Structures are given as C-alpha cells and as structure tokens.
C-alpha cells in the first residue's frame, strides 16, 4: 500500500459526513429544569478547539452553530449500545 496523496486528503475533506438536523434528532436546547441526558455526557459530543464550538457526531444545527452542552437529543448514549431516549430501538 502506498502513502496517501494530497488528492486523497482533498477527497477525504470534501466528503463531509451527513448528519441529522436538530428536528430530525429531536434536539432540544437546554432547559433550566433539565438534569439528565445532557449532550456533554454523550459519546457523540466533543469540543472542537479548531472550529471554536461544540460539535456532535450525529446532529448538525442549521444554520451551523454550537451544540449546547446541556441540550439533548433522542440519540443520547454513553456507550453506543443503549439509547434511553430513543423510543424505537430498531
């Protein structure tokens, strides 16, 4: 196998992964009363120091903006195996 080329890199960067919209994932902004299942406790959440905002592997807000750390969506999970907010586990 040969080393990757600049063309390989450009194809990789151009192929931005598809994500769900906020409404599709039932993304709910932080609530004062919410204490469970926050995005910052989900395996899909990370802080992008380069982009300068919070990112989710599943949800992309439109217009693109930071995912709230205390928000939640139906695909919240710590393990990637159990989804307590997802009603249909199929």
Number of C-alpha atoms within 10 A of each C-alpha: 3 4 6 8 9 9 9 11 10 10 11 11 10 9 8 8 9 10 14 15 16 18 12 11 18 16 22 16 17 16 10 7 6 12 10 10 19 20 28 20 16 19 15 18 22 17 15 12 9 6 9 10 13 17 24 21 13 17 22 19 16 9 7 9 12 16 24 19 18 18 18 26 22 16 23 25 21 16 10 11 7 12 15 13 15 15 9 6 8 4
